[in-house]
Amino acid sequence: MVNLSKEAMLAFNQELIQCIEELKSTKSSLEEQIVAEETEKSRLQHEVERMNVRISQLNESLGKKSAARTDYERTIQETESAYMKILESSQLLLNMVKREAACLDQTLSSSSSNSSSSKSNPETARRKHSREAVNCLDDNVTCSKPMATADHARRKKTSDIAIKM
């Protein structure tokens, strides 16, 4: 080894220095890449945290809105149900009022025909009127106004025909 010349030693030395410089350059390049990747990693972690917070906020908002939607659905169903009951009650009331009005009309017409006969013989008209006092029956609704038997029979027959239709 001693036989090596100074020139060869200088060449080895130069080559060694060049290799060390290349290693330092590669290390420096890796350090820059590491810093860049750590910066990107940190940025992404912050973004993930921000997104997790946003997801949490959205989940909370969705929960509240879903509960509100359920409440709206329940309220709508209850309101529609109550509305249908009101409509049914209104229809029943209308039918009852129509029946009562018809009974009153028949009573009135019966009274006016009886009043003309009562002028001739009041006692006979009173007995006839009390015997012919009949209840108007339609669809299980009763009005207890007196009316002539013939009028009641005609009205009952008409309502039976209407029900069959």
MDTraj code that builds the backbone (N, CA, C; nanometers):
import mdtraj as md
import numpy as np

residues = "MET VAL ASN LEU SER LYS GLU ALA MET LEU ALA PHE ASN GLN GLU LEU ILE GLN CYS ILE GLU GLU LEU LYS SER THR LYS SER SER LEU GLU GLU GLN ILE VAL ALA GLU GLU THR GLU LYS SER ARG LEU GLN HIS GLU VAL GLU ARG MET ASN VAL ARG ILE SER GLN LEU ASN GLU SER LEU GLY LYS LYS SER ALA ALA ARG THR ASP TYR GLU ARG THR ILE GLN GLU THR GLU SER ALA TYR MET LYS ILE LEU GLU SER SER GLN LEU LEU LEU ASN MET VAL LYS ARG GLU ALA ALA CYS LEU ASP GLN THR LEU SER SER SER SER SER ASN SER SER SER SER LYS SER ASN PRO GLU THR ALA ARG ARG LYS HIS SER ARG GLU ALA VAL ASN CYS LEU ASP ASP ASN VAL THR CYS SER LYS PRO MET ALA THR ALA ASP HIS ALA ARG ARG LYS LYS THR SER ASP ILE ALA ILE LYS MET".split()
xyz = np.array([
    [0.0803, -0.1165, 0.0000],
    [0.0000, 0.0000, 0.0000],
    [0.0861, 0.1251, 0.0000],
    [0.1935, 0.1089, 0.0464],
    [0.2859, 0.2197, 0.0480],
    [0.3296, 0.2544, -0.0943],
    [0.3139, 0.1663, -0.1809],
    [0.3563, 0.1870, -0.3162],
    [0.2683, 0.2858, -0.3906],
    [0.1620, 0.3194, -0.3344],
    [0.0717, 0.4104, -0.4030],
    [0.1389, 0.5460, -0.4189],
    [0.1153, 0.5988, -0.5293],
    [0.1775, 0.7274, -0.5559],
    [0.0906, 0.8395, -0.5004],
    [0.1514, 0.9498, -0.4934],
    [0.0811, 1.0673, -0.4440],
    [-0.0334, 1.1017, -0.5359],
    [-0.0166, 1.0811, -0.6581],
    [-0.1205, 1.1124, -0.7544],
    [-0.2399, 1.0201, -0.7341],
    [-0.2149, 0.8970, -0.7086],
    [-0.3229, 0.8024, -0.6859],
    [-0.3950, 0.8396, -0.5573],
    [-0.3180, 0.8797, -0.4554],
    [-0.3775, 0.9203, -0.3282],
    [-0.4637, 1.0439, -0.3484],
    [-0.4196, 1.1345, -0.4279],
    [-0.4978, 1.2539, -0.4561],
    [-0.6245, 1.2169, -0.5332],
    [-0.6166, 1.1261, -0.6225],
    [-0.7322, 1.0832, -0.7003],
    [-0.8350, 1.0173, -0.6078],
    [-0.7855, 0.9302, -0.5159],
    [-0.8772, 0.8672, -0.4196],
    [-0.9420, 0.9727, -0.3299],
    [-0.8596, 1.0659, -0.2872],
    [-0.9077, 1.1728, -0.1994],
    [-1.0151, 1.2555, -0.2715],
    [-0.9912, 1.2883, -0.3953],
    [-1.0862, 1.3657, -0.4757],
    [-1.2168, 1.2869, -0.4931],
    [-1.2022, 1.1596, -0.5203],
    [-1.3194, 1.0756, -0.5400],
    [-1.3996, 1.0643, -0.4101],
    [-1.3297, 1.0513, -0.2976],
    [-1.3941, 1.0420, -0.1669],
    [-1.4688, 1.1716, -0.1355],
    [-1.4060, 1.2827, -0.1613],
    [-1.4691, 1.4127, -0.1371],
    [-1.5930, 1.4271, -0.2263],
    [-1.5838, 1.3842, -0.3509],
    [-1.6953, 1.3925, -0.4437],
    [-1.8111, 1.3043, -0.3939],
    [-1.7806, 1.1840, -0.3464],
    [-1.8855, 1.0941, -0.2928],
    [-1.9517, 1.1568, -0.1704],
    [-1.8719, 1.2164, -0.0832],
    [-1.9271, 1.2812, 0.0364],
    [-2.0181, 1.3967, -0.0052],
    [-1.9790, 1.4743, -0.1030],
    [-2.0603, 1.5865, -0.1514],
    [-2.1920, 1.5353, -0.2117],
    [-2.1861, 1.4267, -0.2858],
    [-2.3072, 1.3684, -0.3436],
    [-2.4008, 1.3194, -0.2326],
    [-2.3434, 1.2558, -0.1298],
    [-2.4231, 1.2088, -0.0161],
    [-2.4898, 1.3270, 0.0550],
    [-2.4127, 1.4357, 0.0749],
    [-2.4680, 1.5548, 0.1398],
    [-2.5802, 1.6153, 0.0557],
    [-2.5631, 1.6168, -0.0749],
    [-2.6638, 1.6709, -0.1656],
    [-2.7911, 1.5852, -0.1602],
    [-2.7725, 1.4539, -0.1615],
    [-2.8871, 1.3626, -0.1531],
    [-2.9593, 1.3804, -0.0204],
    [-2.8799, 1.3941, 0.0893],
    [-2.9380, 1.4152, 0.2223],
    [-3.0170, 1.5459, 0.2246],
    [-2.9632, 1.6512, 0.1689],
    [-3.0298, 1.7808, 0.1652],
    [-3.1610, 1.7719, 0.0861],
    [-3.1565, 1.7008, -0.0252],
    [-3.2767, 1.6818, -0.1064],
    [-3.3827, 1.6043, -0.0275],
    [-3.3401, 1.5003, 0.0445],
    [-3.4331, 1.4225, 0.1271],
    [-3.4925, 1.5082, 0.2384],
    [-3.4098, 1.5943, 0.2989],
    [-3.4593, 1.6831, 0.4047],
    [-3.5674, 1.7764, 0.3504],
    [-3.5465, 1.8294, 0.2309],
    [-3.6465, 1.9163, 0.1688],
    [-3.7762, 1.8395, 0.1428],
    [-3.7639, 1.7158, 0.0949],
    [-3.8816, 1.6328, 0.0692],
    [-3.9554, 1.6011, 0.2001],
    [-3.8760, 1.5705, 0.3059],
    [-3.9355, 1.5398, 0.4365],
    [-4.0121, 1.6606, 0.4888],
    [-3.9509, 1.7795, 0.4808],
    [-4.0166, 1.9015, 0.5283],
    [-4.1452, 1.9262, 0.4483],
    [-4.1375, 1.9096, 0.3173],
    [-4.2552, 1.9313, 0.2325],
    [-4.3662, 1.8318, 0.2677],
    [-4.3295, 1.7055, 0.2863],
    [-4.4299, 1.6039, 0.3190],
    [-4.4870, 1.6246, 0.4592],
    [-4.4023, 1.6646, 0.5548],
    [-4.4522, 1.6928, 0.6898],
    [-4.5479, 1.8122, 0.6883],
    [-4.5146, 1.9122, 0.6070],
    [-4.6020, 2.0286, 0.5933],
    [-4.7367, 1.9867, 0.5341],
    [-4.7309, 1.9052, 0.4286],
    [-4.8551, 1.8573, 0.3671],
    [-4.9343, 1.7707, 0.4649],
    [-4.8631, 1.6844, 0.5394],
    [-4.9287, 1.5988, 0.6387],
    [-4.9994, 1.6844, 0.7440],
    [-4.9312, 1.7859, 0.7931],
    [-4.9888, 1.8745, 0.8936],
    [-5.1123, 1.9462, 0.8382],
    [-5.0997, 1.9952, 0.7146],
    [-5.2123, 2.0629, 0.6504],
    [-5.3310, 1.9680, 0.6357],
    [-5.3045, 1.8454, 0.5921],
    [-5.4113, 1.7468, 0.5758],
    [-5.4747, 1.7092, 0.7098],
    [-5.3921, 1.6988, 0.8153],
    [-5.4464, 1.6682, 0.9478],
    [-5.5398, 1.7799, 0.9951],
    [-5.5005, 1.9037, 0.9710],
    [-5.5875, 2.0165, 1.0066],
    [-5.7173, 2.0118, 0.9253],
    [-5.7036, 1.9780, 0.7984],
    [-5.8216, 1.9687, 0.7129],
    [-5.9137, 1.8549, 0.7594],
    [-5.8531, 1.7416, 0.7985],
    [-5.9317, 1.6290, 0.8504],
    [-6.0035, 1.6701, 0.9787],
    [-5.9346, 1.7397, 1.0673],
    [-5.9968, 1.7873, 1.1914],
    [-6.1128, 1.8822, 1.1607],
    [-6.0885, 1.9716, 1.0665],
    [-6.1932, 2.0657, 1.0264],
    [-6.3122, 1.9905, 0.9669],
    [-6.2836, 1.8915, 0.8836],
    [-6.3913, 1.8118, 0.8240],
    [-6.4654, 1.7308, 0.9304],
    [-6.3928, 1.6765, 1.0281],
    [-6.4580, 1.6020, 1.1366],
    [-6.5505, 1.6926, 1.2172],
    [-6.5039, 1.8154, 1.2426],
    [-6.5888, 1.9120, 1.3131],
    [-6.7129, 1.9413, 1.2294],
    [-6.6944, 1.9605, 1.1009],
    [-6.8071, 1.9890, 1.0109],
    [-6.9033, 1.8698, 1.0049],
    [-6.8478, 1.7490, 0.9983],
    [-6.9317, 1.6282, 0.9979],
    [-7.0124, 1.6208, 1.1270],
    [-6.9489, 1.6514, 1.2377],
    [-7.0179, 1.6508, 1.3667],
    [-7.1311, 1.7535, 1.3674],
    [-7.1036, 1.8732, 1.3158],
    [-7.2067, 1.9768, 1.3076],
    [-7.3224, 1.9327, 1.2178],
    [-7.2885, 1.8718, 1.1044],
    [-7.3925, 1.8248, 1.0128],
    [-7.4769, 1.7145, 1.0767],
    [-7.4117, 1.6225, 1.1479],
    [-7.4861, 1.5157, 1.2157],
    [-7.5829, 1.5730, 1.3186],
    [-7.5374, 1.6716, 1.3941],
    [-7.6235, 1.7355, 1.4939],
    [-7.7413, 1.8058, 1.4259],
    [-7.7118, 1.8795, 1.3194],
    [-7.8161, 1.9505, 1.2455],
    [-7.9156, 1.8523, 1.1838],
    [-7.8640, 1.7447, 1.1258],
    [-7.9519, 1.6438, 1.0662],
    [-8.0412, 1.5791, 1.1713],
    [-7.9867, 1.5531, 1.2881],
    [-8.0661, 1.4948, 1.3965],
    [-8.1809, 1.5857, 1.4359],
    [-8.1513, 1.7146, 1.4523],
    [-8.2554, 1.8111, 1.4891],
    [-8.3606, 1.8231, 1.3790],
    [-8.3151, 1.8303, 1.2543],
    [-8.4085, 1.8455, 1.1428],
    [-8.4929, 1.7194, 1.1232],
    [-8.4339, 1.6031, 1.1442],
    [-8.5109, 1.4783, 1.1339],
    [-8.6175, 1.4724, 1.2423],
    [-8.5820, 1.5140, 1.3633],
    [-8.6798, 1.5168, 1.4729],
    [-8.7915, 1.6161, 1.4413],
    [-8.7550, 1.7316, 1.3864],
    [-8.8560, 1.8320, 1.3500],
    [-8.9470, 1.7780, 1.2398],
    [-8.8879, 1.7090, 1.1420],
    [-8.9678, 1.6509, 1.0340],
    [-9.0673, 1.5496, 1.0898],
    [-9.0219, 1.4676, 1.1838],
    [-9.1105, 1.3699, 1.2479],
    [-9.2237, 1.4406, 1.3213],
    [-9.1908, 1.5491, 1.3909],
    [-9.2938, 1.6274, 1.4602],
    [-9.3937, 1.6863, 1.3605],
    [-9.3428, 1.7372, 1.2476],
    [-9.4316, 1.7918, 1.1447],
    [-9.5235, 1.6829, 1.0898],
    [-9.4666, 1.5642, 1.0614],
    [-9.5478, 1.4541, 1.0102],
    [-9.6580, 1.4181, 1.1095],
    [-9.6236, 1.4103, 1.2385],
    [-9.7211, 1.3761, 1.3421],
    [-9.8290, 1.4839, 1.3497],
    [-9.7861, 1.6100, 1.3484],
    [-9.8813, 1.7212, 1.3557],
    [-9.9742, 1.7213, 1.2346],
    [-9.9193, 1.6972, 1.1177],
    [-10.0003, 1.6932, 0.9952],
    [-10.1017, 1.5798, 1.0034],
    [-10.0576, 1.4617, 1.0474],
    [-10.1496, 1.3480, 1.0593],
    [-10.2603, 1.3775, 1.1600],
    [-10.2240, 1.4335, 1.2748],
    [-10.3242, 1.4661, 1.3766],
    [-10.4215, 1.5717, 1.3252],
    [-10.3679, 1.6719, 1.2552],
    [-10.4520, 1.7792, 1.2021],
    [-10.5466, 1.7256, 1.0951],
    [-10.4936, 1.6414, 1.0049],
    [-10.5793, 1.5838, 0.9011],
    [-10.6873, 1.4958, 0.9630],
    [-10.6513, 1.4201, 1.0647],
    [-10.7488, 1.3348, 1.1334],
    [-10.8578, 1.4198, 1.1986],
    [-10.8169, 1.5250, 1.2682],
    [-10.9141, 1.6148, 1.3319],
    [-11.0011, 1.6824, 1.2264],
    [-10.9410, 1.7215, 1.1157],
    [-11.0155, 1.7854, 1.0071],
    [-11.1207, 1.6897, 0.9503],
    [-11.0827, 1.5626, 0.9319],
    [-11.1780, 1.4641, 0.8809],
    [-11.2930, 1.4449, 0.9800],
    [-11.2622, 1.4457, 1.1095],
    [-11.3679, 1.4339, 1.2101],
    [-11.4609, 1.5545, 1.2039],
    [-11.4036, 1.6720, 1.1838],
    [-11.4850, 1.7937, 1.1710],
    [-11.5751, 1.7830, 1.0482],
    [-11.5189, 1.7352, 0.9362],
    [-11.6003, 1.7194, 0.8154],
    [-11.7143, 1.6208, 0.8385],
    [-11.6821, 1.5081, 0.9038],
    [-11.7864, 1.4092, 0.9322],
    [-11.8933, 1.4687, 1.0237],
    [-11.8497, 1.5393, 1.1266],
    [-11.9450, 1.6022, 1.2186],
    [-12.0288, 1.7068, 1.1471],
    [-11.9655, 1.7833, 1.0592],
    [-12.0387, 1.8850, 0.9829],
    [-12.1442, 1.8195, 0.8949],
    [-12.1074, 1.7077, 0.8316],
    [-12.2026, 1.6372, 0.7459],
    [-12.3189, 1.5834, 0.8287],
    [-12.2869, 1.5247, 0.9454],
    [-12.3930, 1.4749, 1.0333],
    [-12.4832, 1.5889, 1.0796],
    [-12.4232, 1.7002, 1.1171],
    [-12.5012, 1.8162, 1.1607],
    [-12.5905, 1.8667, 1.0480],
    [-12.5354, 1.8755, 0.9280],
    [-12.6136, 1.9208, 0.8129],
    [-12.7316, 1.8273, 0.7882],
    [-12.7063, 1.6969, 0.7912],
    [-12.8148, 1.6002, 0.7703],
    [-12.9213, 1.6141, 0.8783],
    [-12.8786, 1.6308, 1.0038],
    [-12.9732, 1.6450, 1.1137],
    [-13.0567, 1.7721, 1.0970],
    [-12.9920, 1.8816, 1.0622],
    [-13.0637, 2.0080, 1.0433],
    [-13.1639, 1.9956, 0.9288],
    [-13.1241, 1.9289, 0.8205],
    [-13.2164, 1.9102, 0.7080],
    [-13.3372, 1.8276, 0.7512],
    [-13.3131, 1.7198, 0.8282],
    [-13.4235, 1.6360, 0.8754],
    [-13.5163, 1.7146, 0.9672],
    [-13.4556, 1.7879, 1.0606],
    [-13.5363, 1.8675, 1.1534],
    [-13.6165, 1.9731, 1.0780],
    [-13.5539, 2.0351, 0.9781],
    [-13.6247, 2.1355, 0.8980],
    [-13.7410, 2.0707, 0.8238],
    [-13.7179, 1.9506, 0.7700],
    [-13.8258, 1.8804, 0.6998],
    [-13.9378, 1.8457, 0.7969],
    [-13.9013, 1.7992, 0.9162],
    [-14.0028, 1.7679, 1.0175],
    [-14.0808, 1.8931, 1.0555],
    [-14.0086, 2.0034, 1.0733],
    [-14.0757, 2.1289, 1.1082],
    [-14.1672, 2.1747, 0.9953],
    [-14.1194, 2.1599, 0.8697],
    [-14.2035, 2.1961, 0.7553],
    [-14.3293, 2.1107, 0.7523],
    [-14.3128, 1.9811, 0.7764],
    [-14.4287, 1.8920, 0.7756],
    [-14.5219, 1.9240, 0.8917],
    [-14.4643, 1.9561, 1.0063],
    [-14.5461, 1.9929, 1.1217],
    [-14.6249, 2.1190, 1.0913],
    [-14.5570, 2.2140, 1.0295],
    [-14.6221, 2.3394, 0.9941],
    [-14.7351, 2.3156, 0.8943],
    [-14.7071, 2.2342, 0.7911],
    [-14.8123, 2.2072, 0.6922],
    [-14.9247, 2.1253, 0.7546],
    [-14.8901, 2.0364, 0.8466],
    [-14.9913, 1.9577, 0.9170],
    [-15.0747, 2.0480, 1.0067],
    [-15.0105, 2.1434, 1.0726],
    [-15.0814, 2.2369, 1.1603],
    [-15.1780, 2.3225, 1.0813],
    [-15.1347, 2.3689, 0.9660],
    [-15.2219, 2.4558, 0.8888],
    [-15.3402, 2.3775, 0.8342],
    [-15.3232, 2.2515, 0.7974],
    [-15.4383, 2.1731, 0.7504],
    [-15.5282, 2.1373, 0.8677],
    [-15.4706, 2.1139, 0.9855],
    [-15.5499, 2.0839, 1.1045],
    [-15.6229, 2.2080, 1.1557],
    [-15.5629, 2.3239, 1.1416],
    [-15.6268, 2.4450, 1.1920],
    [-15.7527, 2.4764, 1.1125],
    [-15.7551, 2.4427, 0.9841],
    [-15.8768, 2.4658, 0.9068],
    [-15.9865, 2.3693, 0.9498],
    [-15.9502, 2.2455, 0.9844],
    [-16.0520, 2.1509, 1.0309],
    [-16.0906, 2.1785, 1.1752],
    [-16.0013, 2.2388, 1.2537],
    [-16.0335, 2.2680, 1.3932],
    [-16.1331, 2.3816, 1.4043],
    [-16.1443, 2.4643, 1.3006],
    [-16.2430, 2.5719, 1.3031],
    [-16.3841, 2.5134, 1.3018],
    [-16.3989, 2.4035, 1.2286],
    [-16.5320, 2.3445, 1.2230],
    [-16.5655, 2.2697, 1.3513],
    [-16.4706, 2.1893, 1.4050],
    [-16.4961, 2.1148, 1.5279],
    [-16.3652, 2.1047, 1.6055],
    [-16.3365, 2.1969, 1.6983],
    [-16.2083, 2.2000, 1.7677],
    [-16.1789, 2.0730, 1.8464],
    [-16.2762, 2.0106, 1.9089],
    [-16.2522, 1.8904, 1.9897],
    [-16.2125, 1.7730, 1.9009],
    [-16.2732, 1.7572, 1.7868],
    [-16.2403, 1.6485, 1.6942],
    [-16.0998, 1.6690, 1.6392],
    [-16.0652, 1.7905, 1.6046],
    [-15.9322, 1.8198, 1.5515],
    [-15.8247, 1.7924, 1.6558],
    [-15.8515, 1.8265, 1.7843],
    [-15.7539, 1.8020, 1.8902],
    [-15.7294, 1.6530, 1.9068],
    [-15.8355, 1.5726, 1.9091],
    [-15.8200, 1.4282, 1.9239],
    [-15.7478, 1.3692, 1.8033],
    [-15.7832, 1.4144, 1.6834],
    [-15.7195, 1.3634, 1.5622],
    [-15.5703, 1.3981, 1.5624],
    [-15.5391, 1.5216, 1.6003],
    [-15.4001, 1.5672, 1.6036],
    [-15.3183, 1.4853, 1.7037],
    [-15.3714, 1.4574, 1.8211],
    [-15.2966, 1.3817, 1.9212],
    [-15.2821, 1.2361, 1.8788],
    [-15.3818, 1.1786, 1.8083],
    [-15.3696, 1.0409, 1.7600],
    [-15.2664, 1.0308, 1.6490],
    [-15.2550, 1.1345, 1.5675],
    [-15.1674, 1.1298, 1.4517],
    [-15.0287, 1.1862, 1.4798],
    [-15.0026, 1.2213, 1.6045],
    [-14.8682, 1.2705, 1.6367],
    [-14.7702, 1.1555, 1.6167],
    [-14.6790, 1.1713, 1.5245],
    [-14.5867, 1.0640, 1.4863],
    [-14.4453, 1.1198, 1.4888],
    [-14.3498, 1.0367, 1.5227],
    [-14.2087, 1.0784, 1.5181],
    [-14.1562, 1.0628, 1.3762],
    [-14.0764, 1.1621, 1.3296],
    [-14.0106, 1.1524, 1.2000],
    [-13.8847, 1.0704, 1.2200],
    [-13.8718, 0.9606, 1.1501],
    [-13.7532, 0.8757, 1.1657],
    [-13.6785, 0.8719, 1.0337],
    [-13.5529, 0.9139, 1.0363],
    [-13.4659, 0.9071, 0.9189],
    [-13.3263, 0.8760, 0.9668],
    [-13.2677, 0.7703, 0.9155],
    [-13.1284, 0.7379, 0.9471],
    [-13.1003, 0.7461, 1.0965],
    [-13.1846, 0.6889, 1.1766],
    [-13.1667, 0.6822, 1.3216],
    [-13.1706, 0.8183, 1.3901],
    [-13.2212, 0.9204, 1.3245],
    [-13.2365, 1.0513, 1.3871],
    [-13.3854, 1.0766, 1.4016],
    [-13.4265, 1.1181, 1.5185],
    [-13.5684, 1.1339, 1.5467],
    [-13.6002, 1.2796, 1.5732],
    [-13.7070, 1.3270, 1.5152],
    [-13.7620, 1.4548, 1.5573],
    [-13.9012, 1.4237, 1.6097],
    [-13.9331, 1.4746, 1.7228],
    [-14.0583, 1.4357, 1.7881],
    [-14.1668, 1.5399, 1.7668],
    [-14.1848, 1.5828, 1.6454],
    [-14.2873, 1.6804, 1.6109],
    [-14.4095, 1.6063, 1.5575],
    [-14.5298, 1.6473, 1.5953],
    [-14.6496, 1.5809, 1.5429],
    [-14.6669, 1.6111, 1.3951],
    [-14.7123, 1.5111, 1.3196],
    [-14.7429, 1.5322, 1.1788],
    [-14.8478, 1.4315, 1.1358],
    [-14.9048, 1.4555, 1.0218],
    [-15.0102, 1.3676, 0.9715],
    [-14.9510, 1.2329, 0.9337],
    [-15.0248, 1.1251, 0.9562],
    [-14.9775, 0.9896, 0.9287],
    [-14.9480, 0.9713, 0.7807],
    [-15.0272, 1.0241, 0.6948],
    [-15.0057, 1.0101, 0.5506],
    [-14.8756, 1.0779, 0.5098],
    [-14.8487, 1.1972, 0.5650],
    [-14.7235, 1.2671, 0.5344],
    [-14.6046, 1.1854, 0.5821],
    [-14.6173, 1.1283, 0.7010],
    [-14.5073, 1.0488, 0.7561],
    [-14.4816, 0.9258, 0.6697],
    [-14.5855, 0.8569, 0.6277],
    [-14.5703, 0.7369, 0.5451],
    [-14.5051, 0.7728, 0.4122],
    [-14.5500, 0.8831, 0.3501],
    [-14.4911, 0.9265, 0.2238],
    [-14.3433, 0.9591, 0.2414],
    [-14.3103, 1.0309, 0.3479],
    [-14.1717, 1.0704, 0.3749],
    [-14.0848, 0.9482, 0.4034],
    [-14.1352, 0.8538, 0.4794],
    [-14.0607, 0.7327, 0.5131],
    [-14.0342, 0.6514, 0.3872],
    [-14.1341, 0.6389, 0.3003],
    [-14.1191, 0.5638, 0.1763],
    [-14.0138, 0.6296, 0.0876],
    [-14.0160, 0.7610, 0.0770],
    [-13.9187, 0.8354, -0.0029],
    [-13.7777, 0.8162, 0.0519],
    [-13.7623, 0.8220, 0.1849],
    [-13.6284, 0.8064, 0.2425],
    [-13.5781, 0.6637, 0.2260],
    [-13.6686, 0.5628, 0.2324],
    [-13.6276, 0.4237, 0.2106],
    [-13.5789, 0.4038, 0.0682],
    [-13.6453, 0.4651, -0.0281],
    [-13.6033, 0.4554, -0.1683],
    [-13.4675, 0.5218, -0.1864],
    [-13.4478, 0.6374, -0.1250],
    [-13.3202, 0.7093, -0.1367],
    [-13.2073, 0.6280, -0.0753],
    [-13.2330, 0.5590, 0.0338],
    [-13.1291, 0.4781, 0.0989],
    [-13.0898, 0.3614, 0.0096],
    [-13.1870, 0.2987, -0.0575],
    [-13.1585, 0.1843, -0.1448],
    [-13.0739, 0.2245, -0.2632],
    [-13.0871, 0.3475, -0.3094],
    [-13.0086, 0.3950, -0.4229],
    [-12.8679, 0.4077, -0.3791],
])
top = md.Topology()
chain = top.add_chain()
for i, resn in enumerate(residues, 1):
    res = top.add_residue(resn, chain, resSeq=i)
    for name in ("N", "CA", "C"):
        top.add_atom(name, md.element.get_by_symbol(name[0]), res)
traj = md.Trajectory(xyz[None], top)
